[in-house]
Amino acid sequence: MLWSVLGGGIGSFGELLFLLFGYIILLGVMIPLHEAAHAWAAVKLGDATPKWHGRLTLNPLAHFDPIGSLMILLFGIGYAKPVPVNPYNFRNRRRDMALTALAGPLSNIAMATLSIALFRIVSIFANGVIVGYAYILLINVFASVNLSLAVFNLLPIPPLDGSRIFGALLPEKWTYWMDQYHQYVRIALLLLIVTDVLDWPLYFLTRVIGNAVCMLFRLPNLF
């Protein structure tokens, strides 16, 4: 992510500015789409709570969390303001909560797929310099961060989306326990991030998904 790229060095000042510009665009597009996907799914499944709270929008200001956005900028994983949902408005509470949660990571995978497809088009028609900058923007920034965020959010740990997705499959007492001790679970999750314990499994899963998408567009593994 940006922190690792800066630590490892980058070719030129122009490339650094281009990379920073790419991350700014990423935050302005990725976070609103991810959160709006949650809101859209909830509304479609019968809960208008996100709409009442102004979250059924692509306006970045409605979704940004300063600390979570900074984490995405530096480490490639982070969070936005949670979309408020009332599960009692759903026809099938556990199933529809899981589908609402799943909409966010799926939006990230869709954005990553689109980025890889655009890079494939650029690599066919453009020259080396343009392809290099396209690689920085579309692969190093857009695709990589979106896939990392999707994989991270699928972990079955509150407050991540995966806790709601797997909560529909596991016994209700598991969900109850996780909700009851969610503050301690969040602290543990933060420690796992800070100590880099999650780096390898997240990198491995991101690489697997990224490779699968690259194969669809007849590209080598770019991750």
WOJORA-V438108 format. One line per field, one symbol per residue. ss: DSSP state (h for helix, s for strand, l for the rest). phi: phi as a letter, one per 30 degrees, with the letter a starting at -180 (. if undefined). psi: psi as a letter, one per 40 degrees, with the letter a starting at -180 (. if undefined). A space follows every 10 residues. Layout:
ss->???
phi->???
psi->???
//
This chain:
ss->lhhhhhhhll llhhhhhhhh hhhhhhhhhh hhhhhhhhhh hhhhllllhh hhlllllllh hhlllhhhhh hhhhhlllll llllllhhhl llhhhhhhhh hhhhhhhhhh hhhhhhhhhh hhhhhllhhh hhhhhhhhhh hhhhhhhhhh hhhlllllll hhhhhhhlll lhhhhhhhhh lhhhhhhhhh hhhhllllhh hhhhhhhhhh hhhhhhllll lll
phi->.eddddddib eadddddddd dddddeddcd dddddddedd ddddcjcdee ddcicdacde ddcdcedddd ddddcibaac ddddbcdddd dbeddddddd ddededdddd dddddddddd ddddccdddd dddddeddcd cddddddddd ddddddbdcd eeddddddcc eddddddddd cddddddddd dddddidded dddddddddd ddddddchcd dcc
psi->addddddeii didddddddd dddddddedd dddddddddd ddddeehedd ddefegiehd deehhddddd ddddeeiaia hihhhheeei dhdddddddd dddddddddd dddddddddd ddddeiaddd dddddddddd cddddddddd ddeehfhifi dddddddedi iddddddddd fddddddddd ddddeededd dddddddddd ddddddefii he.
//
